[in-house]
Amino acid sequence: MIWFLIASLVLGYLLGSINSSVIFGKIIGVDVRKVGSGNAGATNALRTMGKKAGIIVVIGDVLKTILAMILVRVFTPILFPGQTEIGRYAEYLAGFAAVVGHNYPVYFGFRGGKGIICSISVIFMLDWRIGLITLFAGVIVIALTRFVSLGSLTGAVMFPTLVIIFSIFEPGAHVPYYIALAVIMMVLAFYQHRANIKRLISGTESKLGAKK
């Protein structure tokens, strides 16, 4: 079992390291890490390379994340018939590793994005209900404030909060690990947004639609 969990972790990280914003930027002759905010993610791709780039990056981030988790989901019953808990834990690791890979991609000098699109993809894969609520809350905050970072942080807080609430009605042996995953992902999101948090506090954070 341990080897499968480790393999899931490695798989998630390697797939997560495929950074679509860097790859698309190279195709059109732009290093997304040297323009705008310098972040290799969807928001900076949108601001510096246009809507087409933003859409492509979002699709790429979503696909690589769900692919990592789907592969684990497919192979679990083949390798461990009837042992659903193993598959659940392996999905946690694969999803989390995909986010880490996106943030610190081994293929691109460990300089990546902030992992929000990947994170919401993980949440949807684990529980579409929590995913919808989290996404809705984040989008509402972005729509009202035009701060993508604030919407992202709102979603990050919503994830563990909703996992705890849902677990009250749907208890299980996996719940402590699920809560731990949600809390760790929240902490990672806040760490990745530490510069944004400082700018939000100082009133210098860029709003959606504004040019850097």
N, C-alpha and C positions, 0 to 999 in steps of 0.2 A: 504493500500500500504506500509506503513512504516514497518509493521510487516514482510512483505515479503522481504523487503530490508535487515532488520536486520537478518532474517532467512538465507538469501543468504550469508551474511557476516559470520555468525556463521558456516554455512555448509562449506564454502570455507576454513575457518581457521581449522576446525576439520579434514577435509580431507587432507589439506596441512600439518598438523602436523604428518601425517603418513610418517615418514622418512625412506625410503627404504635402505639408506646406513647404518643406525644404525641397522635396523632390519636384514639385510643380514649379517652385521658384527657379530651380536650376534649369528646368526645361525652357523657361522664358527668359533666362539670363538674369534672375534676381536672387540675391541671397537674403531671404526674409529675416535672417538674424542680424542683418546689418542695416535694415531700414525700419522706419517707424519705431515701435517700442523695442524691437530686437527679439521679440518673442516668436517662436516658431509654432504658432497656433492659428486657429481659424479667425479670430478677431483681427490680429495683425495682418493676416493674409488678405482679409476683406478690405482693410484700410489702405494697404499699400499696393495690392495687386488687383483689386476690383472684386465685384460680386461673383464672377465666374470662379475665380480662385477660392473665394470664401466657401462657395457651395461644394467645390471639388474637395477641399480640405475637410469640411464637415463629413461628407460621404466617406472619405478615406478613413477618418478617425473612427467613425461608427463601424464600418466594415471590418477593420482590423481587430477591433475589440470584440465584436460579436463572433467573429470567426474563431478567435482563441477559445471563447467559452463554448461555442457550438461543437468544436472538435473534442473538447473534454466531455461534453454531454453525450456525444456519439460513441466515444470509445469506452466510457465508464461501464455501461451494461454489457459490453463485449468482454471486457477484462475482469469485471467484478459483478457478475450476475446477481441481481437482487440487493446489492449493497448501495442503496441510494444515498446514504449519508456520505460515503466516500466521494461520490460524484459532486455532491453539494459543496464539500470542502475544497475539492479540486477546482470547481468553478470560482469559488471565492478567490483562490490563489491566482488563477489564470486571469481573472478580471482585474484584480489589483495590480498584478505584474504588468498588464497591458498599459495601465495608467502610468506606472513607474517608467516603463519603457518609452512612453510618449514624452514624459517629462525629461528623462535622461537617456536618450537613444544611443545605443552602443555604436550604431553606424554613422552617427553625426557628431562625434566628439562630446557626447553626453549633454548637448545643448538642445533642448526641445521646447515644448509648450507648457501649458499649465494643467492640462489633463481634464478640463471640464467636459468636453464633448465625450471623451472616453468614459469619464465617470458616470455621466447620465446614461450612457449605453450599458454600462455594467448594471446600473440600478434597474433599468428596464428589463434586462435579461433575467435578473433575480426576482423581480416582482413588478409587473407592469403597472399595478395600481399605485405603488409608491413612486414609480417613475413618472407617471402622469401628474401626480400631485406636486412632486418636486419640480418638474419642468414647468408646470403652470405657475407655481410660486415665483420661480426665477424669471420667467418671461414677464409676469406682471410687474415685478420690481424694475426690470430693464425698461419696460414700456413707460412706467411712471417717472423714472429717474434718468433714463438713458445712460446709466452706468452699467456696462456689461459686468464689470468686476463685482459690483454690489449684488447683481442678480445671481452671479455664480456663487458668491459666498452665502447668499440666502439658501440656494439649493443645497450647498454643502452642509448647512445646519439642519435643513429639513430632513435629509437622509437618515441620520441616526435617530432623530426625534420620531420619525414615522416608523422606523424599524422597531423601536421600543414600544410604541403604541400598538402596532400590529401584533407584536409578539405576545402582548397580554391576552389577545383573543386567539392567537394561533401558536401556543407554546410548542417547544420541541427541543431535542438535544442539541440542535444546531444553533439555537438562538444566541447563546453567549458569543459564539464565533461570528455570527451575523452582525451582532451589535459591535463587536470589536472591529470588524471590517469597516463598518459604517463610520465609526469614530476615527479610525486611522485615516480613512479617505478624507474625512472632514479636516483633520489636522493637516494632512498633506496639501489640501486645497488652500487652506489659510496660509501655509508656509509659502506656497507658490505665488500667492497674492500679497505677500508682505509689503512689497513696494507699492502696490495699488492701495493697500490699506493706509499707508502713510500719506499717499496723495489724496485719498478720500478725506482723511482727517484734516489735511492742510487746505483742502478745497482746490487742488490743482489736477485732480484726476480728469482725463479726457472723456467726453461723452460720446456715445455712439453717433456716428455721422460726422464727428469733428476730425479734422486733419491733424496728424501729429506734427 
